[in-house]
Amino acid sequence: MENIKIVLASNNPGKVKEINELLADTVFHIQSQSEFGVIEVEETGLTFVENAIIKARNAARYTNHPVIADDSGIEVTGLKGRPGIYSARYAALEASDEDNLNKLIEDIKPLHKVDRKARFVCSMVFLRHAEDPTPLISQGTWDGVVIMAPRGRNGFGYDPIFYLPTHNCTSAELSPELKNRLSHRGQALKSLIQQISEI
């Protein structure tokens, strides 16, 4: 069967690669919005799901294709859920992954170990077209602890300091296959693809 192409409302090559790996056994194939020259939209929502819908509508308007968008981030208990929806721009508006990582390490230094509990959150949406009044929505979470010394070379973003007591390693030390089975994004995408398949 021919692949069904869906635009991903992201210019992040790591995210495109990760989601296509998750979709390897399905009829769906993701293309980055960057292939269509989509101009990124300002994320003005106050929740992950609001930002995901904003990004999806923007990409759908530019491309006239069905769109998947996600908004993901890390929430640290002792920082009252920060960085949260600001995870991708925690250090500054145009911050690099390394800048954001280093800022979070600085911010958790004063915290007691119990307050370094954290979770990754992913809200993911699917729009059939830009005006779709009933977006499909799913969410996944992944519990761990943030540490102060980065470990591992896989993944991206905060993966090197997201430690998993259950596996005695960071997210960045997991194989891509195992990460995809465990991760917040993997959970959210699995649920979303099930919903898409039903329509």
Wavefront OBJ file of the C-alpha trace (Angstrom):
o trace
v 0.000 0.000 0.000
v 1.203 3.507 -0.823
v 2.358 5.641 2.086
v -0.019 8.304 3.363
v 1.946 11.526 3.689
v 1.338 13.806 6.663
v 3.137 17.079 7.307
v 4.812 17.502 10.680
v 4.546 21.056 11.985
v 8.193 21.149 12.989
v 11.553 22.042 11.485
v 13.381 19.822 13.986
v 15.124 17.037 12.019
v 15.547 14.959 15.198
v 11.800 15.003 15.765
v 11.019 14.110 12.130
v 13.449 11.165 12.280
v 12.089 9.960 15.618
v 8.458 10.078 14.495
v 9.189 8.335 11.192
v 10.954 5.567 13.150
v 7.815 5.231 15.267
v 5.716 5.003 12.090
v 7.944 2.427 10.373
v 5.302 -0.330 10.547
v 2.394 1.866 9.439
v 1.179 3.348 6.135
v 1.992 6.859 7.375
v 5.076 8.872 6.451
v 6.025 12.256 7.905
v 7.404 15.200 5.923
v 8.811 18.229 7.692
v 7.006 21.527 7.185
v 10.402 22.938 6.159
v 10.022 21.052 2.847
v 7.038 23.321 2.111
v 8.643 26.587 3.208
v 6.306 26.994 6.175
v 7.099 30.036 8.289
v 6.992 29.161 11.978
v 4.191 30.688 14.004
v 4.482 32.244 17.457
v 3.444 29.810 20.193
v 1.049 31.959 22.224
v -0.828 29.157 24.000
v -0.644 28.574 27.736
v -0.774 24.778 27.473
v 0.972 22.133 25.396
v -2.221 21.260 23.531
v -2.994 24.913 22.666
v 0.479 25.355 21.183
v 0.208 22.106 19.226
v -3.074 23.246 17.646
v -1.619 26.685 16.802
v 1.332 25.037 15.027
v -0.891 22.508 13.233
v -3.289 25.148 11.854
v -0.384 27.253 10.645
v 1.247 24.337 8.803
v -2.074 23.189 7.326
v -2.736 26.677 5.913
v 0.648 26.743 4.187
v 0.658 23.179 2.859
v -2.993 22.197 2.261
v -2.096 18.777 3.707
v -3.165 16.893 6.818
v -0.856 17.853 9.680
v 0.462 16.371 12.890
v 1.872 18.798 15.448
v 3.153 18.254 18.916
v 4.204 20.451 21.753
v 6.544 18.760 24.152
v 8.537 19.771 27.151
v 9.997 18.823 30.469
v 8.406 19.650 33.818
v 10.554 19.656 36.957
v 8.767 19.223 40.307
v 10.973 21.631 42.280
v 10.669 24.319 39.586
v 6.853 24.234 39.757
v 6.634 22.554 36.381
v 9.161 24.725 34.567
v 10.451 24.818 31.851
v 7.121 23.321 30.700
v 5.764 24.931 27.537
v 8.908 27.102 27.384
v 11.280 24.110 27.183
v 12.449 24.863 23.613
v 13.138 28.510 24.448
v 14.045 28.248 28.122
v 17.414 30.021 27.924
v 16.316 32.512 25.228
v 13.978 32.810 22.268
v 16.531 31.402 19.796
v 18.351 29.206 22.320
v 20.167 26.044 21.237
v 19.530 22.669 22.868
v 22.835 23.072 24.704
v 21.872 26.537 26.014
v 18.575 25.224 27.368
v 20.241 22.175 28.897
v 22.859 24.294 30.668
v 20.245 26.692 32.042
v 18.207 23.829 33.463
v 21.317 22.323 35.073
v 22.014 25.699 36.747
v 18.411 26.000 37.927
v 18.271 22.548 39.531
v 21.555 22.913 41.450
v 19.884 24.317 44.609
v 17.146 21.658 44.591
v 17.026 18.665 46.898
v 17.098 15.299 45.163
v 13.389 14.693 45.745
v 12.583 17.965 43.979
v 14.518 16.904 40.872
v 11.752 14.527 39.860
v 10.665 15.397 36.346
v 8.504 14.259 33.505
v 8.475 14.720 29.788
v 5.054 15.683 28.418
v 3.871 15.501 24.811
v 0.546 16.768 23.511
v -0.012 15.765 19.892
v -2.768 16.783 17.497
v -3.923 15.835 14.005
v -5.798 18.209 11.695
v -7.352 17.065 8.428
v -7.215 20.666 7.157
v -6.571 24.179 8.493
v -10.172 24.792 9.561
v -10.720 21.349 11.124
v -13.096 22.031 14.072
v -12.452 18.668 15.742
v -8.703 18.035 15.971
v -7.668 14.612 17.209
v -5.701 15.000 20.446
v -3.487 12.656 22.439
v -1.036 13.020 25.299
v 1.862 11.028 26.674
v 4.020 11.450 29.785
v 7.341 9.894 30.808
v 8.610 10.038 34.402
v 12.232 10.393 35.451
v 14.710 12.564 37.350
v 16.899 15.405 36.084
v 20.631 15.103 36.767
v 23.429 17.656 36.596
v 25.924 15.850 34.367
v 24.837 15.082 30.776
v 25.194 11.450 29.737
v 24.725 9.784 26.350
v 24.708 10.885 22.725
v 21.345 9.681 21.434
v 18.201 11.787 21.248
v 18.124 15.568 21.498
v 17.017 18.389 23.787
v 17.024 17.452 27.467
v 17.572 13.712 26.847
v 21.167 13.713 28.236
v 20.019 14.847 31.717
v 16.704 12.947 31.880
v 17.619 9.970 34.062
v 15.460 6.851 34.212
v 15.830 4.987 37.527
v 14.004 2.016 35.983
v 16.770 1.599 33.383
v 19.741 3.091 35.269
v 20.573 5.420 32.386
v 19.511 8.656 30.735
v 17.152 8.925 27.802
v 20.176 9.783 25.638
v 21.782 6.431 26.558
v 18.821 4.368 25.380
v 18.734 2.757 21.957
v 16.347 4.615 19.619
v 14.100 1.540 19.531
v 13.739 1.346 23.313
v 13.322 5.105 23.644
v 10.511 5.045 21.091
v 8.700 2.361 23.091
v 9.003 4.238 26.385
v 8.866 7.917 25.502
v 6.136 10.487 25.948
v 6.189 11.146 22.189
v 5.959 7.441 21.412
v 2.937 7.076 23.702
v 1.186 10.122 22.261
v 1.862 9.119 18.649
v 0.683 5.545 19.165
v -2.615 6.834 20.544
v -2.960 9.434 17.788
v -2.248 6.982 14.943
v -4.895 4.668 16.356
v -7.396 7.543 16.259
v -6.362 8.540 12.708
v -6.717 4.943 11.495
v -10.301 4.869 12.786
v -11.296 7.847 10.630
l 1 2 3 4 5 6 7 8 9 10 11 12 13 14 15 16 17 18 19 20 21 22 23 24 25 26 27 28 29 30 31 32 33 34 35 36 37 38 39 40 41 42 43 44 45 46 47 48 49 50 51 52 53 54 55 56 57 58 59 60 61 62 63 64 65 66 67 68 69 70 71 72 73 74 75 76 77 78 79 80 81 82 83 84 85 86 87 88 89 90 91 92 93 94 95 96 97 98 99 100 101 102 103 104 105 106 107 108 109 110 111 112 113 114 115 116 117 118 119 120 121 122 123 124 125 126 127 128 129 130 131 132 133 134 135 136 137 138 139 140 141 142 143 144 145 146 147 148 149 150 151 152 153 154 155 156 157 158 159 160 161 162 163 164 165 166 167 168 169 170 171 172 173 174 175 176 177 178 179 180 181 182 183 184 185 186 187 188 189 190 191 192 193 194 195 196 197 198 199
